[in-house]
C-alpha cells in the first residue's frame, strides 16, 4: 500500500490520499485550447481541436508527419493500474485519413527509463475508425514517474494524415496476485498476470473478461500475426498430457476471426523445433468452444519444454479474437496410496479387544490420495495378500469416500466393475474417479491362517 500525492495549485500545498481500487489517478479530456501540461516535439503537428471527440467537444490530434506527444509525470506507485483512452483514425469527413506507414503508436515509460509499446494503430485502416484502448499496466509501469505518449510515425505534409485521441484515464485497480509458475501438475487460469508467458504484442495479447472457462478471465489473442509463448518448463519426468480450453471469438463478446486468421497450438520439442499440435481455422462457427487433451509425445519430455499459441493473421486492433483458458500440464503420477490395518475379531475374544492370532479377521484400509489439481480416472489399486493369510477368506471389498477409518467403516460394499470379489488374490480395488485433491478409501477383510 502506498500514498499518492496531489497538488492543489490554487492553495499551494500538498496533501496525500490513500489510493483504493476505482480511484482515478490521471484523467484528461482535452477540453481546453493548449496541450500543456503535455509536451510535444512539434507544435504545428499536434494540438487540440473540435474536429472530433469522445467527450464533450475537443480532443488531442497528431498530423502532417512524425511527431510525439508526451504526458506529464504521473505517480503510479500503487499496486495495480489500468490505462484507457479513445483513439480515432482521421477521415476526410472531419480531418484527413492517414495512409500506410502513417501509424499511431501508444507507449509508456517504464521504471528502467525505457519506452515500451502498448499498441500500434495502422494508418491504412478504415477512415474514421474508433478504438477504445483498455490496458492493465504491468509492474514496471507502477512507479512515481510514469509517462504515456502517442507517437505518429509519418505523414504526407501539411493538413494531412490525422489521428485523434481523447479521454485518457488511469484508474487504480488493486493488486492482482501473479499465478504460480507453470509446471507439471499446475494450470494457468489467467486470473493473474502474464508472468508465465512471453507475448509478441502486449496490446493484442492480454487477459480479458470477454469470455472464460474458469473462473472469469481468459487469454485473448487478436488482430494479427502474434503469439504467446510459455516459460520454459521441465517436463522430463511425470509428464502425461496438456489440456486446454479454446474459444473462437464472436461479435457477441469480442469479434470473430475470418478465413486465414487461424490459431495454431505448438510445442517446443527436445530438438528445439516448434511442432504443431493442432490448427483451429478462423473460418469456423462464431463462439465455438474446444476442449482439448494433447498426449505428450516422447520429444515433448525434456527440460526446456514450451507451449505456444500463435495467430496466423488478422485485420488489426479489436478484430479477430481467439480466447484461451485453463492451460494445464497433467502429470503421469496422480495418487499416493497408504496401507493400514486393524483386527476385527478373533476366535478367542470375538470383537472384544481382538488379537492378531490364527483365525483372526484383519481389515485392510488402502487410502488413495489424489495429490494433483486433476481428476484421476480408472484408478485401480492391487494388493497381493501373502501366505500368512487364508486368501479364500478375502471378502467385504468396498470403496468409500473420504479418509480411511479402519475401525469405523460402515457396511457399504461396492468395489466397481474392474475390481475383484471374494476369495480372489491379489485383491483389486476399483476407485473409479478420484477427484482432484481428495481422498478415498478401499477396504477388504481376510483371516490369518
N, C-alpha and C positions, 0 to 999 in steps of 0.2 A: 504494500500500500504506500502511495506517495502523495505528497501535497502539490497542488498546482497553483502557480501564482498568476494573478490577474491584475493588470494595471488600469486604474480609473483615471484617465488623463485630466479630467476637469477638476479633480480633487487633489491630484498629485500625491497619492500614496498607494502603497501596495497592500493588498490583503491576500490571504490564502484560503482556498476552499478545498474540501476533500472531494476528489473525483469519484463518482459512482457510475455503474453501468447506466447508459442512457444520457449522461451529461454530454453536452456539445462542447468540444474543446476548441473548435475552429469553425467558422461559418462565414462565407462571403457570397452575397447575391449580386454584387457589382452594380447596385443601384446608386451610382454616382457618375461623375464625368472623368475622374482621374484614376489611373491604375494604382497609384500609391495606396497602401504600402507595398504592393507588388513591385518588382523591378523587371526591366526588360532590356534586351540587347539592342532594340531598335524601336524608337517611339513612333515612327511612321508605319511600321509593320505590325503594330499591336496597339490595343486600346480598348475602350468601352463604347458600345453603340446600342441603338434601339432597333437594329435590323431584324433581330430575332432574339427570343429569350425563353427561359422556362418560367421565371417569376421575378418580379412582376413585369418590368418592361425593358430591362437592359441586360447585357451580357458582355463578357470579355471576348475579344476577337484576336486572331492572328491572320496575316495575309501577306501577299506580294512575293515573299521569298523566305529564306531561312531566318528564323527568329525564335528566341527563348524568353518565356515569361515565368518568373520565379516568385513563389510566395514569401512572405515574411517568415521568420523563425517561429515555430510552434512548439510549446512544451508538451511532449508526449511521453513524459516519464510516468507512464501508467502501465497497468498490467495487460491491457488489450485495447485496440482501437480499430475503427473501420473508416475508410475513406470513401466518400461518394461524390460524384459530380455528373452533371448533364453536359453532353457533348453533341454538337450538331455539325455535320458537314455542310459547307456552303451550297447555295443554289442560285441560279440566275434570277429566281423569283424574288430574292431579297438581298443577295450579295453576289457571289460567284463561286461556282464549284471548283474544287481542286482537281488536278489530273494525276496520272500515275507518277509516283516519286515525290509527290507533294503531300506527304503524310503528316499526321499529328501523333506525337509520342508523349505519353504521360510517364513521369519518372519521380522518384523520391530520393532524397539524400540520406544515406544510412549512417550509422554511428562510426563507420570507418572513413567517412567523408567521400564516399563513392556514390555516384548516381546510378540507381537501379531502375530498369524499365519495368513498368507495371502493365502497360498496354500500348499497342500501336494500331492506329486507325488509318487505313489505306486511302490515299487520295482518289483512287479511281473507282470508288463505290457509287452508290445511288445518291444523286444530288438531294440535299436536304435531309438525309437520313439522320435519325436521332439515336444515340446510345446513352444508356444510363449506367455508368460505371459504379460498381459496388465491390470494394476490395478490403479484405481483412489484412491489416498491416502486419508483417512479420516482426519477430523480436528485434531485428536490427534497426527497425524504424521507431522503436519505443524508447526515445531519449529526449533530452531537453532542447535540442537544436534541429528538430525535424523541419525539412522544407519539401514542398511538392512543386513540380514545374510542368509546363506544357511546352513542347518544342516542335515547331513546324520545320520540316526538313528541306523544303524548297518551294519554288513558285515561279510564275511567268512574268512578274513585273507588276507595275502599279495597278492597283484596284482589281487584282485577280486573286483567285485561289484562297478562299476564306475558310476558316474554322471558327466555331463559336462555342464558348464554354460558360456554364452558369452553375450557380448553387453548389459550390464546393463546400463540403461539410465533413468534419471529422468527429466521430462520436466514440465515447468511451464504451467498450463492450464488456469489460471484466475479463478476468483470467480464464483461459481455456487450457486445461492441462494437456500436454502432448501425449500421444499414445505411447505405450511401451514399445521398445524396439521390436520390429517384426522379426520373428524367428520361428523355428519349428514348434508347433503347439500353440501358436498365437494367431489372432486375426487383427486386421486393421479395419475398423468400422467407420473410419473417417469422421469421428466425433471430436477430434482434437485439431492438430495441425498437420502439415505435410512433412514432418521431420523424418518419416520413413521413406520419402520419395524425393527424387530429383526431377524437376519438370522443365521442359524446354521453353515454356512461356507461362509466367506466373499469373497472367490475367485469363488466358484461355484454358488453363487447367487450375481449378481451385475446388474448395469444398463448399457445397451449397445445400440448401434445404429444398431444392426443386422437387426431388423425389428421393426415396431411400428404401432400403430393405429393413435396416435396423440401426439405431432407433429413429433418428430424424435427419441425418446428414448423409451425403454420398460425395464421391469424387465426380466432378463434372468436367468433361473434356469436349471442347468445341472449337469451331471456327477455322480449322486449317490443319496443316501438316505439323502436328505437335505430338509429344509423347511424355509419359510419366513412367519413370524407372525406379524400382525399389532399391533400397540399400542392399549391400552385399549380405547374403545370408549363408551360414554354414549348414548345408543340407547333407553332409557326408554320412550322418547317422540318423536312423529312425525316420526317414522322410518317406511318406506314403503318397500324398497327393496334394494338389492345390484345388480349393473350391472358391468360387467367385459368383457374385450376382451382377448382372449387366442388364441395362435397360436402354433401348433406343429412345432418343428424345421425341417429344410431341409438342405441338403448339399449345396444348392444354397446360403444360408445366414448364417447358423450355422451348425447343424448336427442333423439328425432325431433320435428320440428315437426308441427303439426296444420293442418287447413284454415284458411286466413286468416292463417297465420303464415308469410308469404311473404318471399322475398329479392328485392329489386329492385336491378339494376345500372344506374347512371345516369352521365351525364357533364354537366359544365357547359359550355354552348356559348358562342360568341362574343358572344351577346346577354345573357349572364349568366343564362340559364334552364337548369333541370335537364331533361335529355332522357333518357327511358328507353331502355336498350339491350335489356333482357330482364327478365322476371319469372319467378322459379322458385317454383313452388307448394309450400306446406308439406304438401300432401296426397299427395305422391308416394311413391315407394319409399324405404324407410328405407336410409340409407347410400349412396344413388345418387350417382355421380360424373359431373360435367360438365366437359369441357374446351372452352373457348370461344375463338373468334377474332372480334373485332369490328373490321371495317374502318372506319377513321376517316372520317366524313363531312366535307365542307368546313367546317362550322361548329364542328368539334372542333379545328381547326388555328388556334390563337391563343395569346396569351402567358399566359392565366390558366386554362388547362385544368385540370379536376379530375375525378377519378372517385370515385363514391360507392357504397357497399354499404349498403342500407337495409332493415331488417326492419320489416314492417308491423304485427306484433302478436306476442304471446307470453303465456305463463302465469306468468312470474316467474322468479326466480333459479334457476339449474340446470335449466331446462327449455327445450326448443325451440331446438335448435342448428343453425346453419349454419357451415360451415368454408370459408375462402377461402385460397388459396395461389398463389404464383408469379404475381403481377400484373406483367405485362411490357408496356412500351411499345416497340413494334417500329419501327425506323426504315425509311425508304424505301431509303436507301443502305446496301448491305451490304458492298461489296468495293472494294478498290483493285487496280488492275492495273498492273504494271510490265513493260516490254518490254526484252529484251536479245537479243544475237545473238552467234554465233561462226562462223568459217569451218571447214567440214568438210573440203573438198578443193578443188583447182583443177586445170586441165588440164596445168599445167607441173610442179607439185610433188607432186601427188597429196595424200595425207593428211599428208605430212611438211612441217610448217610452211607450210601453205597460205596464199595471199594473196587479197585481195579484187580479183580480176581477172575479166574476162569469162569465163564458163563455170564460175566457182567456185560451189560449193554453200554456201549460207548457212542455218544453222539458227536460227530464231527461238524464243525462250522467252518465254512470257507468263505471269507469276506472278500468280495471283488470290489475294488475302488477304482472308479474312473478318475484319473488324475489330470485329465485334459479338459479343454473347453469344447470338446466334440463328443457327440453321442457315439457309443460303441455298439455296433450291430453284430449279431451272430456270435455273442460271447459265450464260449463253452469252456468249462474247467474240468479237467480229468484228474482223478485221484486213484492211484494204484494201491489197493489195500494189501498189506503184506501177510505172510504166512502165520503170524501170531493170531490172526482172526479167522473166524469161520465165515468165509466170503459168501456162503449160501444164505447167511442171515442178513445181508445188506438189505435195508428197507427204509421206508419213510424218506425217500429222496424228495426234496422240496426247495423252492426258491421263495424268498420273502424280501420285500423292500426294506431298506434301511440297514443300519449296522447290525452285526451279529450279537445275539444274546443267547448263548448256548442253553442255559437252563430255563429261559423264559419263552422259548419258541412255542408258537401256537400249533394247532393240529393241521394247519393248511398243508396240502400236498399237491404240488404242481411242478413237474420237472421239465415240461416242454417237449416238443416233438423230437428234438435231436439229442435228448438225454437218454440215460439208461434207466432201467427199472429194478425191481427187487432181485437180489441174488446174482447180479451181474458185476463182474470185476474185470477191468477197472470201472469205478463209478464215474459216470459222466453227468455233470450238472449243466443244464442249458439255461443261461441267464437271459437269453434273448438280447434285448437292447438295454444297455446300462447308460442312463442319461449322463450328460456332462457334469463332472464334479459331484457325483453322487455315489452311494454305496448300496450294494445288495448282498444278501447272504444266502448261501446254499447249504443245506443240511442233509446228512444221511446218518443212519444208525447201523451198527454192526456189533456182533458179540465176540468177546475174547474166547479163544479155544481153551 
